[in-house]
């Protein structure tokens, strides 16, 4: 499903302060896998996630998503692929503060041109899935960190993505709440077969996935099996 070949990412290209963050990354993620990318702060994890999620393009190398060459596709096509295939979950939630949980979840469907009745039904369905049905009319300011993250996960799922990218999704949460979020990821993976890529600095969380990719200083330095079985 995800195939990165010899990926290099530089910033300030051609300038005296040119900075290379990723150095020749080769990575495959197969359909239905639960994979973690683990590394210390500054290892290049978020840069790699932005490339996998087509939020940015590599400086060199090739990236094929479901056999589509996304490195050379026009921006409009990339926007369509991103909206239909990929759901994002961020450490900082990225919710609109003055808008209800329900409307936050509806928002990606609005951009996709889905009618109001369908949007509302789908948003309610997903808020029920993440145990937030009783808080759907509350704004993010009225929710705890764990509740905000549940809303963010519901929003990430609205367009039936094949891939869920989670960037430090428990990093801002206490251990008990973080445990609940990880349990939710396991439920989604097991029951819906979603491909999940978890970006984390925590080796403990990484161990809960099927395959662990270790990133250091912009290079993959190791790969090993996690504690959950494949398929």
C-alpha positions, 0 to 999 in steps of 0.5 A, a space after each residue: 500500500 505504502 512504498 517509499 524508495 530512496 526518499 530524501 528530504 531537504 529544506 532550504 534547497 540550494 541555500 547556504 543553510 540547506 538542511 537534509 532531514 531524511 537520508 535515503 528512506 526505504 519503507 513499505 507498509 502493507 494493507 491492514 498492517 499496524 506499524 509504528 515508527 519510533 525515534 527520539 525528538 529530532 529523528 525525522 519522524 514528523 517529516 516522514 509522516 508528512 511525506 507519507 500523508 502527502 502533506 509534503 513532497 520529497 526532494 528525491 526518491 519515489 513514493 507510490 501509494 496504492 501504485 499511484 506515483 504521488 511524487 509527480 501527481 498534480 496538487 489537485 489529485 494529491 488533495 483528492 487522494 489525501 481526503 479519500 485515503 488518509 485520516 490524520 490524528 495529531 498530538 495537538 488534536 487540531 479541532 476548531 475551538 468554537 465549534 461543537 464536536 459534532 461539527 468538527 467531525 462533519 468538517 472533512 465531509 463538508 469539504 468533500 461535498 457530502 450533503 448535510 443529512 449524510 454528514 450528520 448521520 456519519 458524524 454521529 455514528 463515529 462519535 458513538 464508535 469512540 464513546 463520545 455520543 453524549 458529548 457531541 454538542 460540546 465544544 473542545 474547550 468543554 472536553 478533556 484531552 482524551 475526549 478531544 483526541 477521541 473526537 479527532 479520531 472520529 474526524 479522521 475516520 469520516 471519509 472511510 480512509 484506508 490509512 490512519 496516520 497518528 503522530 504522537 496521539 497520546 503525547 499530551 495525555 496522562 497514562 490512563 487516558 493514553 491507554 484508552 486511546 491505544 485501546 481504541 486504535 487496536 479496536 479500529 485495527 482489529 474490527 475494521 482492518 484499517 492500516 495504521 501508522 503510529 509515530 511515537 517516541 515511546 518504545 512501550 507504545 511501539 511494542 504494541 504494534 505488529 512491526 516497529 521501524 526505528 528512525 535515528 538522525 533521518 535514517 532507518 536503523 532497524 526493524 523488528 516485530 512488535 507484540 501483536 501478531 500480523 493478520 
